[in-house]
Amino acid sequence: MTARHAPVQASLEDVPIYVVTGFLGSGKTTILRNIISQPGMADTALIINEFGEVGLDHVLVESSFDNVLMLDNGCVCCSIRGDLVDTVGDLFTKQAQGSIPPFSRIIIETTGLADPGPIIRDLTTARSLHGRCHLARVISTIDGVLGPQQLRDTDEVSAQIALADLCLVTKADIAGRNAVSDLLADLRAINPALDILVVSHGKVDAATLFSQLIPAVARNNAHANHAAHDHTHHHAAHDEAHPVHHHHSGVESWSARIDRPLAWDRLRDWMAMVYSLRAPHILRMKGIFWLAESARPVVMHGVAGLVSEPTTLTAWPDNKPESQIVFITKGLKAALLEESFATHVLATAEPVATHGGAHGL
């Protein structure tokens, strides 16, 4: 008879969810196998598309109930059968019933051809998951050897990079140093806010992947060579922010750094206008904002057409007040965002009414 765990109260803990995506053959299998074998990962719930894809057969033991298997390292593992949100909800239900042990994180592995946008949207909008879990990080793997060509030829790979918080460049042990360096430049051109780890032999520290860090935009905008600095307090839109253009499946990025406080009402209204008119074309937005109305840094995230509620940090990254913003778009010219931001947010005159589509937006 399968052992049952002591029943627990329905968990109200906000469990972090980590989405692991990456193109076919990019190394998700090896990395996931490595991660779940590390100390401290026993309280993990792993949701995958099919067991065979992840290569966990050697650690599977008797199932405690349909579609959820116990691994010999203490993790629970299930496959997606139908709706992802229902699958996540079932894990919480079975934990409350005592059918599975408590878990402190959920890892969701996507198929190699998946655009993670719909997955992210489902996880962030599902009312049934509110108060139970939150999307903590999107992790994408990319092949250090084949990645440059895949970025050029495959829309899904560009989307996976654009939506990721952290990218793992795999197979660095067989890729040439110059090839990896060129790939890193391509990745940052697509997503200037991306954290990047170069991985050899599929070995990566789980604590690094699942630590809660300062938002990536605060750490990596330094790599966006075209980010502009506003050193004046007058309207000088042309030299405050510059778009970054590249040719990966129509994806563009625009980033800016502004070292003076912004007006919240202008920023709020501009953001509302942009998302009301162009949400389907905005893959990712990250921003840390210096607002005249707030003593603390204000953080906003946008993923797959959805914008999070503003939150605050306790301190400025590097103890330097400034706004840092990154937009990643597809089918929307970055220059239009730059022009619109300058007109509606940075201008000293009264902002243009936001109900229209001024400046091409």
C-alpha positions in Angstrom: 0.0 0.0 0.0 1.3 3.4 -0.9 2.2 5.5 2.2 0.2 8.6 2.8 1.5 11.8 4.4 -0.1 13.5 7.3 -2.8 15.9 6.1 -1.9 19.6 6.1 -4.0 22.7 5.9 -4.5 24.1 2.4 -1.3 26.0 1.8 -1.6 29.8 1.7 2.1 30.1 1.2 3.0 32.0 -1.9 5.0 29.3 -3.6 7.4 30.4 -6.4 7.0 28.9 -9.9 10.0 28.6 -12.2 9.3 28.0 -15.9 12.2 26.3 -17.7 12.0 26.6 -21.5 14.4 26.1 -24.3 14.6 24.8 -27.9 14.8 21.1 -28.8 18.2 19.7 -27.8 19.3 22.8 -25.9 20.0 20.8 -22.7 16.9 21.1 -20.5 17.0 17.4 -19.8 20.6 17.3 -18.6 20.1 20.5 -16.5 16.9 19.4 -14.9 18.3 16.0 -14.0 21.3 17.8 -12.4 19.2 20.3 -10.5 16.8 17.8 -8.9 19.6 15.7 -7.7 21.2 18.5 -5.6 20.8 18.9 -1.9 17.8 21.0 -0.8 15.7 20.2 -3.8 13.6 17.4 -2.3 10.7 19.8 -1.6 10.2 20.5 -5.3 7.1 19.8 -7.5 8.2 19.2 -11.1 5.6 19.6 -13.9 6.7 18.3 -17.3 5.1 17.5 -20.6 6.1 13.9 -20.8 8.3 11.9 -18.5 10.4 10.5 -21.4 11.4 14.0 -22.5 13.1 14.7 -19.2 14.8 11.4 -18.8 13.7 10.7 -15.2 12.8 7.1 -15.6 15.7 5.9 -13.6 14.5 7.8 -10.5 10.7 7.1 -10.7 9.1 5.0 -8.1 5.5 3.8 -7.4 2.9 6.5 -8.0 1.0 7.6 -5.0 -2.0 8.5 -7.2 -2.8 9.0 -10.8 -0.5 11.3 -12.8 1.8 12.2 -9.9 4.9 10.2 -9.2 7.3 10.3 -6.3 10.9 10.5 -7.2 13.5 8.7 -5.1 15.1 12.1 -4.1 11.8 13.2 -2.5 10.5 15.4 -5.3 7.1 14.9 -6.8 6.7 14.8 -10.6 3.6 15.0 -12.8 2.9 15.5 -16.5 0.5 18.0 -18.0 -2.8 16.5 -19.0 -4.9 19.2 -20.3 -4.9 22.6 -18.6 -1.7 23.7 -16.9 -3.5 25.8 -14.3 -5.6 22.8 -13.3 -2.4 20.7 -13.0 -0.9 23.3 -10.7 -4.1 23.5 -8.7 -4.3 19.7 -8.3 -0.8 19.7 -6.7 -2.1 22.1 -4.0 -5.2 20.0 -3.5 -3.3 16.8 -3.1 -0.8 18.4 -0.7 -3.7 19.6 1.4 -5.2 16.0 1.4 -1.8 14.6 2.5 -1.4 12.6 -0.7 2.0 14.3 -1.4 4.4 16.0 0.9 4.6 19.8 1.1 6.6 21.5 -1.6 8.2 24.9 -1.5 8.8 25.5 -5.2 7.3 24.4 -8.5 9.3 23.9 -11.7 7.5 23.8 -15.0 9.3 22.4 -18.0 7.9 23.4 -21.4 8.3 21.5 -24.7 11.2 22.6 -26.9 8.9 24.2 -29.4 6.8 26.1 -26.9 6.3 29.9 -26.9 6.3 30.5 -23.1 4.0 33.6 -23.5 0.7 31.7 -23.1 2.1 29.7 -20.2 3.2 32.9 -18.4 -0.1 34.6 -19.1 -2.1 31.6 -17.7 0.0 31.5 -14.6 -0.3 35.2 -13.9 -4.0 35.6 -14.6 -5.5 32.5 -13.1 -7.7 33.5 -10.1 -7.5 30.0 -8.7 -3.8 30.4 -8.1 -3.8 33.8 -6.5 -2.4 33.7 -3.0 -1.0 30.2 -3.6 1.8 30.7 -6.0 3.5 33.3 -8.2 5.8 33.3 -11.3 9.2 33.9 -9.9 11.5 33.4 -12.9 11.5 32.3 -16.5 14.7 30.3 -17.3 15.6 29.6 -20.9 18.3 27.3 -22.2 20.1 27.9 -25.5 22.6 25.7 -27.3 26.0 27.3 -27.3 26.8 25.7 -30.7 23.6 25.9 -32.6 22.0 28.9 -30.8 23.1 31.6 -33.2 21.5 29.9 -36.2 18.4 29.0 -34.2 18.0 32.7 -33.2 18.0 33.6 -36.9 15.8 30.8 -38.2 13.3 30.0 -35.4 10.7 32.4 -34.0 10.2 30.3 -30.9 13.8 30.6 -29.8 13.7 34.4 -30.0 10.5 34.4 -28.0 12.0 32.2 -25.4 14.9 34.6 -25.0 12.8 37.7 -25.0 10.6 36.4 -22.2 13.3 34.9 -20.1 14.8 36.4 -16.9 17.8 34.0 -16.9 19.4 32.3 -19.9 21.6 29.3 -19.6 24.1 28.9 -22.5 24.7 25.2 -22.7 27.4 23.1 -24.3 30.0 25.8 -23.6 32.5 22.9 -23.2 32.3 22.1 -26.9 31.5 25.6 -28.3 34.4 27.8 -29.3 35.1 30.8 -27.1 34.5 33.3 -29.9 31.2 31.6 -30.8 30.0 31.9 -27.2 31.0 35.5 -27.1 29.1 36.3 -30.3 26.1 34.4 -28.9 26.1 36.5 -25.7 26.0 39.6 -27.7 23.1 38.3 -29.7 21.2 37.4 -26.5 21.7 40.9 -25.0 20.7 42.5 -28.2 17.3 40.7 -27.9 16.9 41.1 -24.2 19.2 43.7 -22.5 17.8 42.8 -19.1 18.7 39.2 -19.4 20.9 37.4 -16.8 23.2 34.9 -18.5 25.1 31.9 -17.2 27.4 29.9 -19.3 27.1 26.2 -18.5 29.5 23.3 -19.2 28.4 19.7 -19.0 25.0 20.7 -17.8 26.2 21.6 -14.4 24.6 24.6 -12.7 24.1 25.4 -9.0 20.4 25.1 -8.1 20.7 27.8 -5.5 21.8 30.2 -8.2 18.8 29.4 -10.3 16.2 29.7 -7.6 17.6 32.6 -5.5 15.5 35.7 -5.2 17.6 38.5 -6.6 17.3 42.1 -7.5 15.4 42.4 -10.8 17.7 41.7 -13.7 17.1 45.1 -15.2 19.0 46.6 -12.3 22.1 44.5 -12.9 22.4 44.0 -16.6 21.3 47.3 -18.2 25.0 48.2 -18.1 25.4 45.7 -21.0 22.9 47.6 -23.1 25.4 49.8 -24.9 22.7 52.0 -26.5 21.0 52.9 -23.2 21.0 56.7 -22.9 21.6 58.9 -19.9 19.6 62.1 -19.2 21.9 64.6 -17.6 19.6 67.5 -18.0 16.2 68.6 -16.6 14.8 70.0 -19.8 13.1 68.3 -22.6 15.8 66.6 -24.8 14.1 63.5 -26.0 16.5 62.7 -28.7 19.5 62.0 -26.4 17.7 60.3 -23.5 17.0 56.9 -24.9 17.9 55.0 -28.0 16.4 51.9 -29.5 18.5 48.8 -30.1 17.8 47.3 -33.5 18.6 43.7 -34.6 17.2 41.2 -37.0 16.0 38.2 -35.0 12.4 37.4 -36.2 11.3 41.0 -35.9 12.2 41.3 -32.3 13.5 44.7 -31.1 14.5 46.1 -27.8 14.6 49.6 -26.4 16.2 50.6 -23.1 16.7 53.9 -21.3 18.3 55.2 -18.1 17.1 58.5 -16.7 18.8 60.2 -13.7 16.0 62.5 -12.7 12.7 61.8 -11.0 9.7 61.1 -13.2 6.1 62.1 -12.6 3.9 59.0 -11.7 0.8 60.3 -13.5 2.7 60.8 -16.8 4.4 57.3 -16.6 1.1 55.6 -15.5 -0.9 57.2 -18.4 1.8 56.5 -20.9 2.1 52.9 -19.8 -1.7 52.5 -20.0 -1.7 54.0 -23.5 1.0 51.8 -24.8 -0.5 48.6 -23.5 -4.0 49.5 -24.6 -2.9 50.1 -28.1 0.0 47.7 -28.6 -0.1 44.9 -25.9 0.1 42.0 -28.4 3.4 43.4 -29.7 5.1 43.8 -26.3 6.9 40.6 -25.3 8.5 42.0 -22.2 8.9 45.1 -20.1 11.0 45.6 -17.0 11.5 48.8 -15.2 12.9 50.3 -12.0 11.6 53.9 -11.7 12.7 56.9 -9.8 9.4 58.7 -9.2 8.9 62.1 -7.7 6.1 60.7 -5.5 8.1 57.8 -4.0 11.2 57.7 -1.7 11.8 54.1 -2.8 12.5 52.6 -6.2 9.3 51.5 -7.9 9.4 48.2 -9.9 7.1 47.2 -12.7 7.1 44.1 -14.9 5.2 43.3 -18.1 5.0 39.9 -19.6 3.0 38.8 -22.7 0.8 41.8 -22.7 0.2 41.9 -18.9 1.6 44.5 -16.4 2.1 43.7 -12.8 1.1 46.0 -10.0 3.9 48.4 -9.0 6.0 47.3 -6.0 8.9 48.9 -4.2 12.5 47.9 -3.4 14.0 48.8 0.0 17.0 50.4 -1.6 18.4 51.6 -4.9 20.7 49.2 -6.8 24.3 50.4 -6.4 22.8 53.2 -4.2 22.2 55.2 -7.3 18.7 56.7 -7.9 17.8 56.5 -11.5 15.1 55.0 -13.7 16.0 52.0 -15.8 13.5 50.6 -18.3 13.7 47.9 -21.0 11.0 47.0 -23.6 11.2 44.0 -25.9 8.8 44.2 -28.8 7.9 42.2 -31.9 6.3 43.9 -34.8 6.6 47.3 -33.1 9.4 49.7 -33.9 11.5 50.6 -30.9 11.9 54.1 -32.3 8.1 54.7 -31.8 8.4 53.8 -28.1 11.3 56.1 -27.7 9.5 59.0 -29.3 6.3 58.3 -27.4 8.1 58.0 -24.1 9.9 61.3 -24.7 6.7 63.1 -25.6 4.4 61.7 -22.9 6.7 61.1 -19.9 9.8 63.3 -20.3 8.3 66.5 -21.8 7.9 69.5 -19.6 4.7 70.5 -21.3 1.3 69.0 -20.5 1.2 65.5 -21.9 -0.9 64.8 -24.9 -4.2 63.1 -24.2 -3.6 59.3 -24.0 -6.8 58.1 -25.6 -5.4 58.4 -29.1 -2.5 56.8 -31.0 -0.2 59.7 -31.3 3.3 59.3 -32.7 2.5 56.1 -34.5 1.5 54.0 -31.5 
